Amino acid sequence: MLTLLLSLLGTKVYAADIAVENADGVTIYYNYRDNGLELEVTRSYTEKYSGNVVIPAEVTYMERTRKVTAIGLSAFNGCRDLSAVTIPESIIYIGGNAFMDCTGLTSLSIPEGVESIGLSAFSGCTGLTSINIPNSVTSIASRAFEGCSSLTSVSIGKGVTSIGESAFYCCDALNSVHISDLTSWLNIDFQLTLTSNPLYTAHHLYLNGEEIKDLIIPENVTTIGNYAFYGCSGLTSMTMGNSVTGIGVNAFSGCSGLTSITIGKNVKYIGVLSFTDSNLTTVISLIEDPFVINGGWGVFSQNTLYNATLYVPNGTLDKYKTTNGWNSFLFIEESGEKPETPTCEKPTISYKNSKLTYTSATEGAICVSTITNPDIGTFITNEMPLSVTYHISVYATKDGYNNSETATATLCWIEAEPRTEGIDNTSAASVRAQAVLIQSCGSSLTISGAEEGTPVSIYDTQGRMAGSVKASAGTTTINTTLRSGDIGIVKIGEKVVKYLLR
């Protein structure tokens, strides 16, 4: 009874829910998924797929049409006579062992739309020579392409965030990896064992078809992950920006062509074996306060420690010579250059509710402003018109930073319609005024606060019009024929203001 039950259970695992002939006369087996709303390709309990199999995007069965959205567990497992398979764009998942040991499969196109590739999905496909992983794929499971011994080239889409352990293990012919975005590549989580890196045989990395030799890490990258460039012998130099804070385990290990590296000033962690098995002759560290690294030997190779020159920021030589790991270098020199001093971000100026607000993107920066008004002074006259105009200049400052560029603006008030309700006729009428902020960038002017429809124009000092527009709600920009450094006469409604373009 137990034997019979187990055999029935085994039959249930591999029996298909339905079988439908495709347009080429090939019978494909399916299981229902998503509560019967969709289908996944599965295997036959008695037959194996062979030749060229075209998987349809939709299948009609008993007058019901369903989308085919997955290639299920072991669907083509062991189909050694399978020579080609066409996967439709409706497929979003390729299951575990789906094409395992399909040794006759020589080419395969994974369409855009597939989101994940399962455990050992293509393991043992010894006939495959290249694989293109589309941008839609986010995860490649462990051992997905293990043992694809003829595989020479892999393209990794920018959507991939995870590559499982030993995903390309024993792909001894694999020589090049192609990527379309360096930042997305650095964000991949390489899941590792102690003995197998997913792409350990790939010696050449290509970005949009061009081999990366002089690597510059983008400024938006904060971490270089484990094994990110492992074995990339085509690399000759590497420079990282100051956004990088950590370098992962084995990140550049085996980069035998690497001769020069620059380590960013904000790096706080360097993983073991990060730069071993390379031929570095120049190591430039911008770190001003060196931290202990793994005994030197654990991060850099013996050849590097005994032959390369470590260049450190001016004034930090003694620190490096007394810090474990760094002091394993036989040759340490100061670069002769002072560490670069950062500059505060130029502030922005805004006006609201009778307050001027200055904002710099540099955290902790203080804005220093100067305001002048042409009405302030001593005059010899019996009558003086008031301009009600403020000229503003402001810069940001912070200890350890250079002062920012100076931002300028002009704040003025323009008259709206007179308001005399409730005021005695013998008294001066109260006039409603509207605050307008004028700012420039090169030859463009930005006007904030003018009512929609208010005519705005600018003239040069000869009275020639240099640009005009009608104000829209919020902020209005005028492109002028003037240049930075010119004086313009700005007219907003009936208000006239002299303005220096910056």
C-alpha positions as CSV (number, residue, x, y, z in Angstrom):
1,M,0.0,0.0,0.0
2,L,2.8,2.4,0.9
3,T,4.6,1.6,-2.4
4,L,1.4,2.2,-4.3
5,L,0.8,5.5,-2.5
6,L,4.3,6.7,-3.2
7,S,4.1,5.8,-6.9
8,L,0.8,7.7,-7.1
9,L,2.3,10.7,-5.5
10,G,5.3,10.6,-7.9
11,T,2.9,10.4,-10.8
12,K,1.0,13.5,-9.5
13,V,4.2,15.5,-9.3
14,Y,5.1,15.0,-13.0
15,A,1.7,14.6,-14.5
16,A,0.5,17.7,-16.5
17,D,-2.9,19.2,-16.1
18,I,-3.4,19.7,-19.8
19,A,-1.6,19.0,-23.1
20,V,-2.0,21.2,-26.1
21,E,-0.5,21.1,-29.6
22,N,1.2,24.3,-30.7
23,A,1.1,25.8,-34.2
24,D,4.0,23.6,-35.2
25,G,2.3,20.4,-34.2
26,V,4.5,20.0,-31.1
27,T,2.6,18.9,-28.0
28,I,3.4,21.1,-24.9
29,Y,2.3,20.2,-21.4
30,Y,1.0,22.7,-18.9
31,N,-0.1,23.1,-15.3
32,Y,-2.5,25.6,-14.1
33,R,-1.2,28.4,-11.9
34,D,-2.6,31.5,-10.2
35,N,-5.8,29.6,-9.3
36,G,-6.3,28.5,-12.8
37,L,-6.0,31.9,-14.4
38,E,-2.6,31.3,-16.0
39,L,-0.5,28.4,-17.3
40,E,3.1,27.2,-16.8
41,V,5.0,24.9,-19.1
42,T,5.7,21.5,-17.4
43,R,7.1,18.1,-18.4
44,S,5.5,15.0,-19.6
45,Y,5.7,11.9,-17.4
46,T,6.3,9.7,-20.4
47,E,7.9,11.8,-23.1
48,K,10.7,14.3,-23.5
49,Y,10.8,17.4,-25.6
50,S,13.1,17.4,-28.6
51,G,14.1,19.5,-31.6
52,N,12.8,23.1,-31.9
53,V,10.1,24.0,-29.4
54,V,8.1,27.2,-29.7
55,I,6.3,28.1,-26.5
56,P,3.1,30.2,-27.3
57,A,2.2,33.3,-25.3
58,E,-1.4,32.1,-25.0
59,V,-3.1,28.7,-25.0
60,T,-6.7,28.0,-25.8
61,Y,-8.1,24.9,-24.1
62,M,-11.8,24.0,-23.9
63,E,-12.6,27.3,-25.4
64,R,-10.8,29.2,-22.6
65,T,-7.7,31.2,-23.4
66,R,-5.0,31.6,-20.8
67,K,-1.6,33.4,-20.8
68,V,1.5,31.3,-20.4
69,T,3.5,33.0,-17.7
70,A,6.1,30.5,-16.4
71,I,8.4,27.7,-17.3
72,G,7.9,25.3,-14.3
73,L,10.1,23.2,-12.2
74,S,12.2,20.7,-14.4
75,A,10.0,21.4,-17.4
76,F,12.8,20.5,-19.9
77,N,15.1,18.8,-17.5
78,G,17.3,16.2,-19.2
79,C,15.9,16.9,-22.7
80,R,19.2,16.2,-24.4
81,D,17.7,16.2,-27.9
82,L,16.3,19.7,-27.4
83,S,18.1,21.9,-30.0
84,A,16.3,25.2,-29.6
85,V,13.4,26.8,-27.6
86,T,11.5,30.0,-28.2
87,I,10.4,31.7,-25.0
88,P,7.5,34.3,-25.4
89,E,7.5,37.7,-23.7
90,S,4.6,36.6,-21.5
91,I,7.0,34.5,-19.4
92,I,7.9,36.1,-16.1
93,Y,9.6,33.2,-14.3
94,I,11.9,30.4,-15.3
95,G,11.8,27.7,-12.6
96,G,14.4,25.6,-10.9
97,N,16.1,22.9,-13.1
98,A,13.9,24.1,-16.0
99,F,16.6,23.4,-18.7
100,M,19.0,21.3,-16.6
101,D,21.3,19.1,-18.7
102,C,19.8,20.1,-22.1
103,T,23.2,19.5,-23.7
104,G,21.9,19.9,-27.2
105,L,20.7,23.4,-26.6
106,T,23.1,25.8,-28.4
107,S,21.3,29.1,-28.3
108,L,18.7,30.7,-26.2
109,S,17.0,34.1,-26.0
110,I,15.6,35.1,-22.6
111,P,13.0,37.8,-23.4
112,E,12.3,41.1,-21.7
113,G,9.7,40.4,-19.1
114,V,11.3,37.5,-17.3
115,E,11.9,38.6,-13.7
116,S,13.7,35.7,-12.1
117,I,15.8,32.6,-13.1
118,G,15.5,29.7,-10.7
119,L,17.9,27.3,-9.0
120,S,20.1,25.4,-11.5
121,A,17.7,26.5,-14.3
122,F,20.4,26.0,-17.0
123,S,22.9,23.9,-15.2
124,G,24.8,21.5,-17.4
125,C,23.7,23.2,-20.7
126,T,27.1,22.5,-22.2
127,G,26.2,23.7,-25.7
128,L,25.3,27.2,-24.7
129,T,28.0,29.8,-25.8
130,S,26.4,33.1,-24.8
131,I,23.6,34.3,-22.6
132,N,21.8,37.7,-22.5
133,I,20.1,38.5,-19.2
134,P,17.5,41.3,-20.0
135,N,16.9,44.3,-17.9
136,S,13.6,42.9,-16.5
137,V,15.5,40.1,-14.6
138,T,16.1,41.0,-10.9
139,S,17.5,37.7,-9.5
140,I,19.6,34.8,-10.8
141,A,19.4,31.9,-8.4
142,S,22.3,29.7,-7.2
143,R,23.9,27.4,-9.8
144,A,21.7,28.8,-12.5
145,F,24.3,28.3,-15.2
146,E,26.7,26.0,-13.4
147,G,28.6,23.7,-15.7
148,C,27.8,25.6,-18.9
149,S,31.3,24.7,-20.1
150,S,31.1,26.3,-23.5
151,L,29.7,29.7,-22.2
152,T,32.1,32.4,-23.2
153,S,30.1,35.6,-22.8
154,V,27.3,36.8,-20.5
155,S,25.3,40.1,-20.7
156,I,23.9,41.2,-17.3
157,G,20.9,43.6,-17.5
158,K,20.8,46.6,-15.2
159,G,17.8,45.3,-13.3
160,V,19.7,42.4,-11.7
161,T,20.1,42.9,-8.0
162,S,21.1,39.4,-6.9
163,I,23.3,36.6,-8.3
164,G,23.2,33.4,-6.3
165,E,26.2,31.4,-5.1
166,S,28.0,29.4,-7.8
167,A,25.7,30.8,-10.5
168,F,28.4,30.4,-13.1
169,Y,30.5,27.8,-11.4
170,C,32.6,25.6,-13.7
171,C,31.9,27.9,-16.7
172,D,35.6,27.6,-17.5
173,A,35.3,29.2,-21.0
174,L,33.6,32.3,-19.6
175,N,35.8,35.3,-20.5
176,S,33.7,38.4,-20.7
177,V,30.8,40.0,-18.9
178,H,28.8,42.8,-20.6
179,I,26.9,45.4,-18.6
180,S,24.9,48.5,-19.5
181,D,25.2,50.5,-16.2
182,L,28.1,50.6,-13.9
183,T,26.1,51.7,-10.8
184,S,23.6,48.9,-11.1
185,W,26.5,46.4,-11.5
186,L,28.0,47.6,-8.2
187,N,24.7,47.2,-6.5
188,I,24.4,43.5,-7.3
189,D,24.4,41.2,-4.2
190,F,26.8,38.4,-5.1
191,Q,25.9,35.5,-2.9
192,L,29.0,33.6,-2.2
193,T,30.5,30.5,-0.8
194,L,34.0,30.4,0.5
195,T,35.2,28.6,-2.7
196,S,33.1,29.9,-5.5
197,N,32.5,33.3,-7.0
198,P,29.5,33.5,-9.4
199,L,31.6,35.0,-12.2
200,Y,35.1,34.0,-11.1
201,T,36.4,33.2,-14.6
202,A,35.2,36.4,-16.4
203,H,38.4,38.3,-17.0
204,H,37.0,41.2,-19.1
205,L,34.2,43.6,-18.2
206,Y,32.5,45.6,-20.9
207,L,30.3,48.7,-20.4
208,N,28.0,49.4,-23.4
209,G,30.3,47.4,-25.7
210,E,33.6,49.0,-24.6
211,E,36.0,47.2,-22.3
212,I,36.6,48.9,-19.0
213,K,40.3,49.4,-18.5
214,D,40.6,52.7,-16.6
215,L,37.8,52.3,-14.1
216,I,36.3,55.4,-12.6
217,I,33.7,54.6,-9.8
218,P,30.7,57.0,-10.2
219,E,30.1,59.6,-7.5
220,N,26.7,58.1,-6.5
221,V,28.2,54.8,-5.5
222,T,28.7,54.3,-1.8
223,T,29.9,50.7,-1.6
224,I,31.9,48.5,-3.9
225,G,30.5,45.0,-3.2
226,N,32.1,41.7,-2.6
227,Y,33.7,40.2,-5.7
228,A,32.5,43.2,-7.8
229,F,35.6,43.1,-10.1
230,Y,37.1,39.8,-9.1
231,G,39.5,38.4,-11.8
232,C,39.0,41.4,-14.2
233,S,42.5,41.1,-15.6
234,G,41.6,43.8,-18.2
235,L,41.5,46.5,-15.6
236,T,44.7,48.7,-15.6
237,S,43.7,51.5,-13.2
238,M,40.9,52.3,-10.7
239,T,39.8,55.7,-9.2
240,M,37.0,56.0,-6.8
241,G,35.1,59.1,-5.8
242,N,34.7,60.4,-2.3
243,S,31.2,59.0,-2.0
244,V,32.6,55.4,-1.5
245,T,32.7,54.4,2.1
246,G,33.4,50.6,1.8
247,I,35.2,48.1,-0.4
248,G,34.0,44.5,-0.2
249,V,35.8,41.2,0.2
250,N,37.8,40.2,-2.9
251,A,36.5,43.3,-4.7
252,F,39.6,43.6,-7.0
253,S,41.3,40.3,-6.3
254,G,42.9,38.7,-9.3
255,C,43.0,41.9,-11.3
256,S,46.4,41.0,-12.7
257,G,46.5,44.0,-15.1
258,L,45.8,46.6,-12.3
259,T,48.8,48.8,-11.7
260,S,47.4,51.9,-10.1
261,I,44.5,52.6,-7.7
262,T,43.1,55.7,-5.9
263,I,41.2,55.1,-2.7
264,G,38.6,57.8,-1.8
265,K,38.9,59.9,1.3
266,N,35.7,58.7,2.9
267,V,36.5,54.9,2.8
268,K,36.0,53.4,6.3
269,Y,36.3,49.7,5.5
270,I,38.4,47.5,3.1
271,G,37.5,43.9,3.0
272,V,40.0,41.0,3.1
273,L,41.8,40.1,-0.1
274,S,40.4,43.2,-1.8
275,F,43.6,43.8,-3.8
276,T,45.4,40.5,-3.8
277,D,46.9,38.8,-6.9
278,S,47.4,42.1,-8.7
279,N,50.6,43.9,-9.9
280,L,50.1,47.3,-8.2
281,T,52.9,49.8,-8.4
282,T,51.0,52.9,-7.3
283,V,48.5,53.1,-4.4
284,I,47.1,56.5,-3.7
285,S,45.1,56.9,-0.5
286,L,43.1,60.1,0.1
287,I,42.1,58.9,3.6
288,E,43.3,61.5,6.1
289,D,42.7,59.4,9.2
290,P,43.9,55.9,8.3
291,F,42.2,53.0,10.0
292,V,43.6,49.6,10.8
293,I,43.3,47.1,7.8
294,N,43.7,43.4,8.0
295,G,47.4,43.2,8.6
296,G,48.3,44.5,5.2
297,W,48.8,40.9,3.9
298,G,45.0,40.3,4.1
299,V,44.2,43.3,1.8
300,F,47.2,43.7,-0.4
301,S,49.5,41.1,-1.9
302,Q,53.1,40.7,-0.8
303,N,54.4,42.1,-4.2
304,T,52.4,45.2,-3.6
305,L,53.6,45.7,-0.1
306,Y,57.2,45.2,-1.0
307,N,57.3,47.1,-4.3
308,A,54.5,49.6,-4.7
309,T,54.6,53.2,-3.5
310,L,51.8,54.2,-1.2
311,Y,51.1,57.9,-1.6
312,V,49.3,59.6,1.3
313,P,47.9,63.1,2.0
314,N,50.3,65.8,3.0
315,G,50.9,65.8,6.7
316,T,49.7,62.2,7.3
317,L,52.9,60.2,6.8
318,D,53.4,59.5,10.5
319,K,49.8,58.3,10.9
320,Y,50.2,55.8,8.1
321,K,53.6,54.6,9.4
322,T,52.0,53.8,12.8
323,T,48.7,52.3,11.6
324,N,48.6,48.5,11.3
325,G,48.2,47.3,7.8
326,W,49.2,50.5,6.1
327,N,52.6,50.3,7.7
328,S,53.3,47.0,5.9
329,F,54.1,49.1,2.8
330,L,57.9,49.4,2.5
331,F,57.6,52.7,0.5
332,I,55.3,55.4,1.8
333,E,55.4,59.0,0.6
334,E,53.4,62.1,1.0
335,S,51.7,63.2,-2.2
336,G,53.0,66.8,-1.8
337,E,49.4,68.0,-2.3
338,K,47.2,69.3,0.4
339,P,43.9,67.4,0.7
340,E,41.2,69.0,-1.4
341,T,39.0,71.4,0.6
342,P,35.3,71.0,-0.2
343,T,33.2,74.0,-1.2
344,C,29.8,74.9,0.3
345,E,26.9,74.6,-2.1
346,K,25.7,78.0,-3.5
347,P,22.6,79.0,-1.5
348,T,19.1,79.6,-2.9
349,I,17.0,82.7,-2.0
350,S,13.3,82.7,-1.5
351,Y,10.8,85.2,0.0
352,K,7.5,84.4,1.7
353,N,5.4,85.9,4.5
354,S,7.7,88.9,4.9
355,K,10.8,86.7,5.4
356,L,13.8,86.0,3.2
357,T,15.0,82.4,3.4
358,Y,18.5,81.2,2.4
359,T,19.2,77.5,1.9
360,S,22.5,75.7,1.2
361,A,22.6,72.0,0.4
362,T,25.7,71.7,2.6
363,E,24.6,70.4,5.9
364,G,25.4,72.7,8.8
365,A,26.4,75.7,6.5
366,I,25.6,79.2,7.7
367,C,24.4,81.8,5.2
368,V,26.0,85.2,5.3
369,S,23.9,87.9,3.6
370,T,24.3,91.6,2.7
371,I,21.3,93.8,1.8
372,T,21.5,97.3,0.4
373,N,18.7,99.8,-0.4
374,P,19.2,102.8,-2.6
375,D,16.9,104.8,-0.3
376,I,19.4,104.6,2.5
377,G,21.8,107.5,2.7
378,T,22.0,111.3,3.0
379,F,20.3,113.5,0.4
380,I,20.0,117.2,-0.2
381,T,16.6,117.6,-1.8
382,N,13.1,118.8,-1.0
383,E,11.4,115.7,-2.4
384,M,12.6,112.1,-2.6
385,P,10.8,109.2,-4.3
386,L,11.2,105.9,-2.5
387,S,12.1,102.8,-4.6
388,V,11.2,100.2,-2.0
389,T,13.9,97.9,-3.4
390,Y,16.5,95.7,-1.7
391,H,19.6,94.3,-3.4
392,I,20.6,91.0,-1.7
393,S,23.8,89.0,-1.9
394,V,24.4,85.8,0.2
395,Y,27.0,83.1,0.5
396,A,27.3,79.9,2.6
397,T,30.2,79.2,4.9
398,K,31.2,76.3,7.2
399,D,34.4,75.4,9.1
400,G,36.7,73.2,6.9
401,Y,34.9,74.3,3.7
402,N,35.6,77.0,1.1
403,N,32.9,79.6,1.0
404,S,30.3,79.1,-1.7
405,E,29.6,81.2,-4.7
406,T,27.6,84.3,-4.0
407,A,23.9,84.2,-4.9
408,T,22.2,87.5,-5.7
409,A,18.6,88.7,-6.0
410,T,16.6,91.9,-5.9
411,L,13.4,92.2,-3.8
412,C,11.0,95.0,-4.7
413,W,7.4,95.8,-4.2
414,I,5.1,96.8,-7.1
415,E,1.8,98.6,-6.6
416,A,-1.5,96.9,-7.2
417,E,-4.9,98.7,-7.3
418,P,-5.4,101.4,-4.5
419,R,-7.4,100.4,-1.5
420,T,-9.3,103.3,0.2
421,E,-12.3,101.6,1.9
422,G,-12.8,102.9,5.4
423,I,-10.2,105.7,5.0
424,D,-11.1,109.3,5.4
425,N,-10.9,111.2,2.1
426,T,-8.5,113.7,3.6
427,S,-6.1,110.9,4.5
428,A,-3.5,109.3,2.3
429,A,-4.9,106.2,0.5
430,S,-3.5,102.9,1.5
431,V,-1.8,101.2,-1.4
432,R,-1.7,97.4,-1.7
433,A,1.8,96.3,-2.7
434,Q,3.1,93.0,-3.9
435,A,6.6,91.5,-3.2
436,V,8.5,90.4,-6.3
437,L,11.9,88.6,-6.2
438,I,14.2,88.9,-9.2
439,Q,17.1,86.5,-9.7
440,S,19.4,85.7,-12.6
441,C,21.5,82.8,-13.9
442,G,23.7,83.8,-16.9
443,S,21.4,85.5,-19.5
444,S,18.1,84.3,-17.9
445,L,16.0,86.1,-15.3
446,T,13.6,84.5,-12.9
447,I,10.7,86.5,-11.5
448,S,8.8,85.2,-8.5
449,G,5.6,86.7,-7.0
450,A,4.2,88.8,-9.9
451,E,0.5,88.2,-10.5
452,E,-0.4,86.1,-13.5
453,G,-0.7,88.1,-16.7
454,T,1.5,91.0,-15.5
455,P,3.8,92.1,-18.4
456,V,7.5,91.7,-17.6
457,S,10.2,93.1,-19.9
458,I,13.9,93.8,-19.7
459,Y,15.9,96.5,-21.5
460,D,19.6,97.2,-21.9
461,T,21.1,100.5,-20.8
462,Q,20.5,101.9,-24.3
463,G,16.7,101.3,-23.9
464,R,16.6,98.4,-26.3
465,M,14.3,95.5,-25.4
466,A,16.3,92.4,-24.5
467,G,13.3,90.1,-23.6
468,S,9.7,90.1,-22.5
469,V,7.1,87.7,-21.2
470,K,3.8,87.7,-19.3
471,A,4.0,86.5,-15.7
472,S,2.5,83.2,-14.9
473,A,1.4,82.0,-11.5
474,G,4.4,81.2,-9.3
475,T,7.7,81.7,-11.1
476,T,8.4,83.1,-14.6
477,T,11.7,82.8,-16.5
478,I,12.8,85.3,-19.3
479,N,15.6,84.4,-21.6
480,T,17.4,87.6,-22.6
481,T,19.9,88.8,-25.1
482,L,22.0,90.2,-22.3
483,R,25.0,88.5,-20.8
484,S,26.3,87.9,-17.3
485,G,27.8,91.1,-16.0
486,D,25.4,93.4,-18.0
487,I,23.1,95.8,-16.3
488,G,19.4,95.4,-17.3
489,I,16.4,97.6,-16.7
490,V,13.6,95.3,-15.6
491,K,10.0,96.5,-15.9
492,I,7.3,94.6,-14.0
493,G,3.9,96.2,-14.7
494,E,4.7,99.9,-14.0
495,K,7.6,99.1,-11.6
496,V,11.1,99.7,-13.0
497,V,14.2,98.2,-11.4
498,K,17.9,98.3,-12.4
499,Y,19.4,94.8,-12.1
500,L,23.0,93.4,-12.5
501,L,23.0,90.0,-14.2
502,R,25.2,87.5,-12.4
